[in-house]
Amino acid sequence: MRIIALINQKGGVGKTTSTVNIGCGLSRLGKKVLLIDLDPQAHLTYSIGIQAHEVKKTIYELLKGDGTIDEVIQVYGKMKVIPSTLDLSGAEIELSAVAGREMLLKESLKKIKNIDYILIDCPPNLGLLTLNALTTAREIFVCLQTEYLALQGIGKLMETVQVVQKRLNKKLAVSGIICTRYDRRKRLNKEVVEKIKGYFGDKVFNTLIRDNVALAEAPIQGQSIYDYSPKSYGAEDYMKLCKEIIKKG
């Protein structure tokens, strides 16, 4: 089982879009996938057509111990999903006094079986929820826009990862960098990609996710890019990325 946290403390970098479409792509390639929405904004949950405000049992109840893993898991296509809720925004304060608060997610997932990939959509910060994801995951995928200031704040993220590696999860590693919103017509985008490769080396995926309006439209319909616009650049790029993820292993 590969447990991957998709992370960036900056919002709007394509993190949720990548989590959904990598998950759906891997599922289409025959992999058993579980998506976890760990973001209080519940964007992943809404993106796949689940109305977060109507769900009775979510990741929030799971972390608090008020729900079991079987109660919170829902099905989307061939995938399994643990939805989020806006109530999760109070979890940072509520769970701060709980013993072993960094391990709550990891403990909650112990009974998960017969899954090839767990993808965790992290909130756009380095708080307790993200810390839980880093403690649980074996791998980190960082989503970076191919725009000016793409690497801003990455130093702080890497510091956090190193602390988690040292104290909580020695097996954690940054294994992939996903470059999003790429436009090959723009010289700046090409320069930023080279800058990202200079910083992360071969961790950068060869597949670049091109800027594509269909990727922004698909969540409105509660669909993956493959269902909404199967012939779009977005569908082509994310499927290519999924194959690269499997190949890199």
Rosetta blueprint (number, residue, H / E / L):
1 M L
2 R E
3 I E
4 I E
5 A E
6 L E
7 I E
8 N L
9 Q L
10 K L
11 G L
12 G L
13 V L
14 G L
15 K H
16 T H
17 T H
18 S H
19 T H
20 V H
21 N H
22 I H
23 G H
24 C H
25 G H
26 L H
27 S H
28 R H
29 L L
30 G L
31 K L
32 K L
33 V E
34 L E
35 L E
36 I E
37 D E
38 L L
39 D L
40 P L
41 Q L
42 A L
43 H H
44 L H
45 T H
46 Y H
47 S H
48 I L
49 G L
50 I L
51 Q L
52 A H
53 H H
54 E H
55 V L
56 K L
57 K L
58 T L
59 I H
60 Y H
61 E H
62 L H
63 L H
64 K H
65 G L
66 D L
67 G L
68 T L
69 I H
70 D H
71 E H
72 V H
73 I L
74 Q E
75 V E
76 Y E
77 G L
78 K L
79 M E
80 K E
81 V E
82 I E
83 P L
84 S L
85 T L
86 L H
87 D H
88 L H
89 S H
90 G H
91 A H
92 E H
93 I H
94 E H
95 L L
96 S L
97 A L
98 V L
99 A L
100 G L
101 R H
102 E H
103 M H
104 L H
105 L H
106 K H
107 E H
108 S H
109 L L
110 K L
111 K L
112 I L
113 K L
114 N L
115 I L
116 D L
117 Y E
118 I E
119 L E
120 I E
121 D E
122 C L
123 P L
124 P L
125 N L
126 L L
127 G L
128 L H
129 L H
130 T H
131 L H
132 N H
133 A H
134 L H
135 T H
136 T H
137 A L
138 R L
139 E E
140 I E
141 F E
142 V E
143 C E
144 L E
145 Q E
146 T L
147 E L
148 Y L
149 L L
150 A L
151 L L
152 Q L
153 G L
154 I H
155 G H
156 K H
157 L H
158 M H
159 E H
160 T H
161 V H
162 Q H
163 V H
164 V H
165 Q H
166 K H
167 R H
168 L L
169 N L
170 K L
171 K L
172 L L
173 A E
174 V E
175 S E
176 G E
177 I E
178 I E
179 C E
180 T E
181 R E
182 Y E
183 D L
184 R L
185 R L
186 K L
187 R H
188 L H
189 N H
190 K H
191 E H
192 V H
193 V H
194 E H
195 K H
196 I H
197 K H
198 G H
199 Y H
200 F H
201 G H
202 D H
203 K H
204 V E
205 F E
206 N E
207 T E
208 L E
209 I E
210 R E
211 D L
212 N L
213 V H
214 A H
215 L H
216 A H
217 E H
218 A H
219 P H
220 I H
221 Q H
222 G L
223 Q L
224 S L
225 I H
226 Y H
227 D H
228 Y H
229 S L
230 P L
231 K L
232 S L
233 Y H
234 G H
235 A H
236 E H
237 D H
238 Y H
239 M H
240 K H
241 L H
242 C H
243 K H
244 E H
245 I H
246 I H
247 K H
248 K H
249 G L
